[in-house]
Amino acid sequence: MTSSIDKIAWIHLVNGRILTARSQGKDLYYLPGGKRDPGETDLETLAREVQEELSVRIKPETVSHVGTFEAQAHGKADGVQVRMTCYAAEFEGELAPASEIAELAWLTYGDRGRVSRVSQLIFDQLHAQKRLS
């Protein structure tokens, strides 16, 4: 039986670099976001997770779907898939690590090996679209 982890992620690109976060005690970087709480919409999950992790407020009127990606979940048993639905959006506030976040980093395609499998698929698409350096 294959199980799946449903996640929502924020794609924030500036000058060909993508904003990523690293949690305390973890080695890989990931796209800001997380799992949905019961009954939450994608937008509600995105806004809550970004606020919790990065201390900024997503502007709901600017949210646009970037894509949905699926791959083997990092650190989970074989067959456990993560399905990541990604959105771009503008924000208000100053980016700062919060909650379990140890640091923020701006990565390029050359950093592809520093992220999970599902994030690697996202990096591949953004690079092919010439949005990620």
N, C-alpha and C positions, 0 to 999 in steps of 0.2 A: 504494500500500500504506500503510495507516494503522498506525503503531506506537503502543504504549501504555507509559506509565511507571507502575509499580505502587508506590504509596506508602501508608504508614500514618501517621495523625496523631492527636495527643492534643487533645481538646477539654477545656479547663479554664476554667470560667466562675465568676466571683465578682462578686456585686452587679451583674449585667447587663453585665459586661465580659468579654472573652475574652483569654486569654493568647496573645501572639504573639511571634515572634522575628525578628530581622533579622540576616542573615549579614554578615560583613565584606565591604565593597565592593558590597553590594546595596542597591537602593532600596526594594524591596517587603518587607513583613512576611509571614510565613507561620506556619502552625500547626506547633508542635513535632512532630517525627517525621522520617520519611525512608524511603529504599528498603530493602527487605528483603534480607538476605544470603542466599545459597543455602541452602535447607533450613530457613530460619527460619519459624516460625509468626507470625501477626499479633501475638500477645501478646509473643513474644520480640523481635520488631522494635520494638514500642512501648516495651518496657522498656529495651532497649539504646539506642535513639535518644534517649529522654527523659533517661536517665542521662548520655549523652555530651554532650547539648546544654545541659541545665539543672541538672545535678548533683544530681538527686533520684531516689528509687527509687519506681517505680509499685508500688502494692499490688495484686498479681495478683487477689486475691479480690474486688476492687471494680470490675474492668474491665467496662464494658458498651458494646455497639455503639450508636453514634449514627446512623450512616448511611454510605452509599457514594456518592461524587459523582464525576462525570467531566466534564472540559472541556479545551479547548485548553491545552497546556502553555506556561507563560510562558517566553519567550525561546527557544522551539524552533520548528522549521519548521512551516508550516501542515500540519494533519492529525495532528501528534503530540499524542496525548491523554494526560492524567494521570488516573489512577483513584486516588482517595484514599478509603481506608477509615478511618473515624474512630471513635475510642473515647473515652469518658470514664472517669476513674479517679481514686481518691484517691492521695496520695503521701506519702512520708516525706522529710524533709530541708528545706533552705532553698533556694528557687529562686535560681539564680545563672547567668548566661551562662557557657558553657564552650565548648571546642573552637572552631569557626568562628563562633560567635555573638557579634555585636558588642553587641547590646542586647536586652532584653525590653521589651515594651510591652503595656499593657492597652487594647485597642481596643473601640469601640462600633460600632453599625451605621453611624453617621455617618462612620466611617473606612473604609467598604467599598471606596473607591477606592484604598486604600493596600495592598491585598492582590491576589493572583493571581485569575484567573477562577474556578478551582475553589473557592478560599476564599470568593469572592463568593457562590457557590451555597450554601455552608455558612452564611455570614452571613445570607443570605435565609431559609433554613429556620429558623435559631435565632431570628431576629427575628420571623418569622411565629408561632413557638411562644411568643413573649413571654419568651424566655430571654436575648436579647441586646438591650440598650437601644439 
